[in-house]
């Protein structure tokens, strides 16, 4: 999944910003930023605050999507994925 990359692209385009502008702000090359948006490379947790700041977006939303993407990647295709998520939710709610 690439929920975070897609969301970044939507916000960037809505604000009329170029890919190279975001890339320069977070100090990566434009090709890498493009790969982030397309889900070909994973965004590092440490990069999220800078991206959110530059886009004037919610850092919490970006972190949520980043975590969700990691979970989806790890459990996709597992027959008991939903049961495992419910179990984890019960453990985190304690």
Secondary structure in CASP SS format (residue, H / E / C, confidence):
PFRMAT SS
TARGET T0000
AUTHOR 0000-0000-0000
METHOD secondary structure of the structure
MODEL  1
X C 1.00
X C 1.00
X H 1.00
X H 1.00
X H 1.00
X H 1.00
X H 1.00
X H 1.00
X H 1.00
X H 1.00
X H 1.00
X H 1.00
X H 1.00
X H 1.00
X C 1.00
X C 1.00
X C 1.00
X C 1.00
X H 1.00
X H 1.00
X H 1.00
X H 1.00
X H 1.00
X H 1.00
X H 1.00
X H 1.00
X C 1.00
X C 1.00
X C 1.00
X H 1.00
X H 1.00
X H 1.00
X H 1.00
X H 1.00
X H 1.00
X H 1.00
X H 1.00
X H 1.00
X C 1.00
X C 1.00
X C 1.00
X C 1.00
X C 1.00
X C 1.00
X H 1.00
X H 1.00
X H 1.00
X H 1.00
X H 1.00
X H 1.00
X H 1.00
X H 1.00
X H 1.00
X H 1.00
X H 1.00
X C 1.00
X C 1.00
X C 1.00
X H 1.00
X H 1.00
X H 1.00
X H 1.00
X H 1.00
X H 1.00
X H 1.00
X H 1.00
X H 1.00
X H 1.00
X H 1.00
X H 1.00
X H 1.00
X H 1.00
X H 1.00
X H 1.00
X H 1.00
X C 1.00
X C 1.00
X C 1.00
X C 1.00
X C 1.00
X H 1.00
X H 1.00
X H 1.00
X H 1.00
X H 1.00
X H 1.00
X H 1.00
X H 1.00
X H 1.00
X H 1.00
X H 1.00
X H 1.00
X C 1.00
X C 1.00
END
